[in-house]
Amino acid sequence: MEKITVAVRDKEIRERVLATIIEHLKANGEEVLAVGTGKVACPATGSDGSETAFTVEVKIPRGPRGGNGYDVYEAAQEWQEDVEAKAETARIKAEDKATLARAKAKKEKGDKVGE
């Protein structure tokens, strides 16, 4: 087996995966337009008839310099933790907002009683 460079390997993978994605999109009636290296765009229509578009891009991540490459499992774990942290932050903000609204309503009710 002939040794190939990382750049050639990555290009082969990107082209193979993108070809699979394009084939799937076309098989499902989508118009597919190349808009960059490893990137395609498709016009789309919403359920309300409005027109928009979506893009699909295939990237080959390299990972950190001097590291052992991109760890897909670590990246997935980090993303999941980030999503959970953001959800917790949103929950706390919603609770704080509700608490402030109740306090404001209670204060306004007390002001009306004292008038």
PyMOL commands that set and color helices and strands:
alter all, ss='L'
color gray80, all
select helices_A, chain A and resi 6-27+72-114
alter helices_A, ss='H'
color red, helices_A
select strands_A, chain A and resi 33-36+39-45+51-57
alter strands_A, ss='S'
color yellow, strands_A
deselect
rebuild
show_as cartoon
